[in-house]
Amino acid sequence: MGVRLEPRVLVALAEEMAAMAGEREAESGLAILASHAALEAFVNETGAQEISSFKPRARFLPKWHDLCQRVLGRQLEAAPELERLQALRDALVGYEGAAERLDRRAATPPPALAERLNAETALWAVDTARRVIEEFHRLAGKPPSDWV
């Protein structure tokens, strides 16, 4: 199966990078990437457990949308923050297309991105990852993991 980091390990790494960020863009960027990776690992792990036809190789936001609709029957309140984290991740890795949305028919404007990466953005990304995972657990009626 190969190397796979668990969501809790990725959240801890994101937290560590955010604490080191200060005004340094590199650590801020790493915190954002690790936060996004934690969410992707969580959705892949949870999707595989909850949905027999789950496709872990699909794009991130469509996987979240599918998981939430099929397991929770609705989207998360934190959906706009999830879209913003995805947009930040895309910007960091050089994706220049339109921002991906959870609902492709959304009429709301795409998420706004920070002009510069800094500790505030890094801490926001870590907090968002934790909040999204906690909200999913709560809506699914499951106790949150001890690392959330």
N, C-alpha and C positions, 0 to 999 in steps of 0.2 A: 504494500500500500504506500510506502514511502514515508517521508518525514511530515508530521502534522503537529502544529502547535495548538494547544487547547485555548479556547477563548479566555480563560482566566489568566493564562500565561501572557497572552497578547495584551490584555487590559493592564496587567502589572507592568509590562514593558512600556506601554503607552504612558502610564503614570510616571514611570521613572524618567522617560524622555521629556515629559511636560515639566517635571520638577527641575530639570537641567536647562530648560529652554531659555529663560530670561528673554532677551531680545534676539537670540540666535535663531535664524530661520531653519538651520539644519535640524536641530533637536525638535523644534516645533513641527516641522514636516514629518519627522519620524514618529512623533506622538500621534499625528493625524493618521498616518499610514497604519500604525499599529492599532489604533482605535477602529479604523475601518476593517482591518484584517480580523480583529476580534469579533466584530459583527458578522463578517462573512463566515468565519469559522462557526459561530453560533447558529446562523441560519442553515448552514450545511448540515451540522450535527443534528439540530432540531428537526429540520426538514426530512432527513433520512429516517429519523425515529417516528415521525408523525404521518408521513405521506409515502405510500409504497412506490408511487411513480415520480418521486421528487428527482429533479435533475440538478445535481450540484455544479455542473459546468455551465449552467445558464448565467446570464448577467445578474448582478447583485440585486438591484431594485426589483426586477420582475420576480426573483426568488422570494424576496420579502413580501411582496404583494400577494403572491400565491400562498405562501405559508400563512400569512395573516388571514386571508379570506377563507382558506380551507380549515384552519384550526380555530381561529377566533370568530370568524364570520364578519370581520370588519378590519379596518386599518387602525393603526396606532395613532394616538393623539400626537405622538412625537414624530409623525411622518414628515412634516416640513424640516425638522432638524436632521432627520435621516437623509433627506434629499440634499440638504446643504453639505453634510459630511461627504456624501457621494460626489458632489460637485467639487469640493476641496480636494478630494483624492484624485479625481480626474485631472484637475488643474496641475497638481503636483507631478503626475506622471506624463503630462504633456498632451492629454486629450483635448482637442479643440472644438469638438462638436457641440451641439446644443445640450444643455443640462438634461440629464435623464430624470424622468419623473416616475413616481409610483403609479400615478394614474395618467396615462398618456393623453387623456382628454382634459386634464386640468386647465382651467382658465386663469388660475392665479399666476403671477409672475414667477419666473424661475428663481431659485435661491440666490441671494446676494453673497458675494465672496469678499473677504477682507483684502485690502490693498497689500498688506504685508503679513507675513506669518510672525507670530510672537507667542509669548507664554500664555496670554489670555486665550488666543485661538486654540492653542494646544490643550489647555485645561478644559475648554469648552468641548473639544472633541472627545476627551476621556469621559467627561461627565455625560455627554450625549450617548456614548456607547453603553455606559452603565444604566442610564435612564431607559433606553430602548429595551435592553435585555430585561430590566426589572418590570417594565410595563408589560412586556410580552408574558412573562411569568405570571404576573398578577391577573391579567385578562384570561389566561389559560387556566387559572385556578390552581397554579402550582407554586410551591414555596420558592422564593428566589434562591439562587445559589449563594453560598456564604461569601463569595468574592464580589458580588454585585454591590 
